[in-house]
Amino acid sequence: MDTNKEEYLIHMPPMKALWILSIPMILGSILQQIYNMADSMIVGRFVGAKALAAVGASSALTFVFICIATGAGIGASVLVSRYFGERDYSHLKQSVSTSLISFLILSILLGLLGFLISKPIMMALNTPHNVLGQAVIYLQVYFLGFPFLFLYNILSSMFNALGKSRIPLYLLAFSSAFNIVLDLYMVISLHMGVFGAALATLIAQGISAVISFFLLIRYLRHFNETFAYFSMDDLKNIMAYTGPSVIQQSTVSIGMMLVQSVVNRFGTQALAGFSAAARIENFCSVLFVSIGNAITPFISQNLGANHKERIGKGYHAGLILDVIIAAILCITITLNAYSLSHLFLGDEGTKVAYHASMSYMMWDGYFYIFMGIKMATDGVLRGVGDMKPFMIANVVNLAIRVIGAMTLAPAFGIDFVWYPVPVGWFVNFLISHHAYRKYQKKMNILPDQSL
């Protein structure tokens, strides 16, 4: 194995290294969002607006569980990156094995929980009665396959931590294409509705998870060191990183469920418009998430290799990438808001649905720069293991959004569901950046190496 080539995050100029790592992550995220949008368009166009609203209503609960999986992956990958930077391959393999065993058990329990609470949660969220049944069906099929989704996220995080971000990209390309083909067949040819859409997702993610597992095992065999399959010490270390990340991600997703409950009160058409715009926001946000997720292993590997002077340079490079992406997205959304809404709502969408969709996506689009710099700064905090301020900043961000939506929207209209969002992003950035500055002084990182 070419060590220098494998350790490019440690030796290569930060901007180039981040670009190499993040491009496959960005492309993978785009593929994922294209699939999600295709899934919604197939359901919306060939089943109807009620089915689209059902999938949109379901997304609030599925997002909770996806965020738990994402938080677990982020937490576990920090430790893997650190060991890789230190060239401690025995502990690296041990931490990977411990993570997979622990999270497999957790994912089975969470999948069972999600299956059982699907209907009560949807009812508690004020899901419109005419879409409740379809939403519950979609969720229950989704949770049957949740262990596959969970493990796929963990495995992808492991590959990214090792700088092998192309592998998740290739698998995601396969999974997304296969998923869309299955969607078209089950929804259009077999007329299976939202059940078919959920089943297609389960099958595609299950196959991808199995392939990911065997590819990771094959890669780790390059390191000949012996290791234990499970270590309580490693589990404690993993949870030290994973716990705050999962809590932060879960809190955010629960907050989004509360926001969803506010939107539900405005009716099916408003929910359809909100769901369409949320798909666009998710598509845009994953670009910034990918940059932040690339910054995390960059920082962690360099800490493990004792190259602390590269932390500020990596952060600075990430901020530049985020500014460029935010400008492109803002211009694109401003010029194409109606066309993007029409992709989901079609000719059946009412004035209410189009207003919700266009107002939501354009307002947030003006302020995507705040999301970008927040994600980059959060990525640095995760990389250095400073999880407490990272968690606090994101919880404050969420509180601003939830409290704003729940108090203002009922009184002043649905637009106030999304008006507070940029405020939350910016406050999140201020808190995270203050924590980074404190770390910067503590580690004697030169101020001119970051913004």
Beta strands, then each sheet from edge to edge (+ up, - down):
end
